[in-house]
Amino acid sequence: MSDGAALDLFDRKILAVLSRDGRLPITEIAREVGLSKSPTQARVRRLEREGYILGYRALLDPAKLDREHVAFVEVRLTDTREAALSAFNAAVRAAPEIEQCHLIAGQFDYLLKIRCRDMRAYRDILAEVVSNLPYLSSTSTHVSMQAVKDAAL
């Protein structure tokens, strides 16, 4: 993948437009960035090929899907050597209940984001999924009361 310095102003404009609405037709993207259709289309394909654009997806409404409850879980591991981190990462990737997982530099090792129906569902996930992750030492849960800003929505 190229580095960010290889992007010119038009590339950056295209990425900004697509990050707001990935379903815009090429003609609309071209109009917004000030290029004609063919060069815009070629640039979008290049940005996809070079990995600047990882894909396109639908943003789903958690309320309509009965998944409004969000918990952030601090995780501490018993071992932080590479083999332990790899095993933990693989287990997290295999758990659909875990929406996000970040390796953290700080007082704990990982931060998990879990989205589910309600507190009861979260307790079940904690007991059946999180508690069975490899090398788990301890967890601490923070429940979100409101999403003030969530770029994923």
Backbone hydrogen bonds, N-H to C=O, Kabsch-Sander energy under -0.5 kcal/mol:
donor,donor_aa,acceptor,acceptor_aa,energy
6,A,3,D,-2.0
7,L,4,G,-1.5
12,R,8,D,-2.3
13,K,9,L,-2.2
14,I,10,F,-2.7
15,L,11,D,-2.5
16,A,12,R,-2.1
17,V,13,K,-2.5
18,L,14,I,-2.7
19,S,15,L,-2.1
20,R,16,A,-1.1
20,R,17,V,-0.5
21,D,17,V,-2.0
24,L,21,D,-1.2
28,E,25,P,-0.8
29,I,25,P,-2.1
30,A,26,I,-3.1
31,R,27,T,-1.9
32,E,28,E,-2.3
33,V,29,I,-2.2
34,G,30,A,-1.6
35,L,30,A,-2.0
40,T,36,S,-1.6
41,Q,37,K,-2.8
42,A,38,S,-2.3
43,R,39,P,-2.2
44,V,40,T,-2.6
45,R,41,Q,-2.3
46,R,42,A,-2.2
47,L,43,R,-2.8
48,E,44,V,-2.1
49,R,45,R,-2.8
50,E,46,R,-2.8
51,G,48,E,-1.2
52,Y,47,L,-1.8
53,I,47,L,-1.7
54,L,52,Y,-0.7
60,L,58,A,-0.6
65,L,61,D,-1.3
66,D,63,A,-1.3
67,R,62,P,-3.0
69,H,116,C,-1.8
71,A,114,I,-2.7
72,F,142,H,-3.4
73,V,112,L,-2.4
74,E,72,F,-0.5
74,E,140,S,-3.2
75,V,110,Y,-2.7
76,R,138,S,-2.8
78,T,135,Y,-2.8
84,A,81,R,-0.6
85,L,81,R,-2.4
86,S,82,E,-2.7
87,A,83,A,-2.1
88,F,84,A,-2.6
89,N,85,L,-2.9
90,A,86,S,-2.3
91,A,87,A,-2.0
92,V,88,F,-2.4
93,R,89,N,-2.5
94,A,90,A,-1.4
95,A,92,V,-1.6
98,I,95,A,-1.6
99,E,97,E,-0.7
99,E,113,K,-2.0
100,Q,113,K,-1.5
102,H,111,L,-2.2
104,I,109,D,-3.2
106,G,104,I,-0.7
109,D,75,V,-2.1
110,Y,75,V,-2.0
111,L,102,H,-2.4
112,L,73,V,-2.5
113,K,100,Q,-2.4
114,I,71,A,-2.9
114,I,112,L,-0.5
115,R,97,E,-0.7
116,C,69,H,-2.6
122,Y,118,D,-2.2
123,R,119,M,-2.7
124,D,120,R,-2.0
125,I,121,A,-2.3
126,L,122,Y,-3.0
127,A,123,R,-2.3
128,E,124,D,-3.0
129,V,125,I,-2.6
130,V,125,I,-2.0
131,S,126,L,-2.3
132,N,129,V,-0.9
133,L,130,V,-1.9
136,L,133,L,-1.2
137,S,76,R,-3.2
138,S,76,R,-1.6
140,S,74,E,-1.8
142,H,72,F,-3.1
144,S,70,V,-2.7
148,V,146,Q,-0.9
153,L,150,D,-2.1
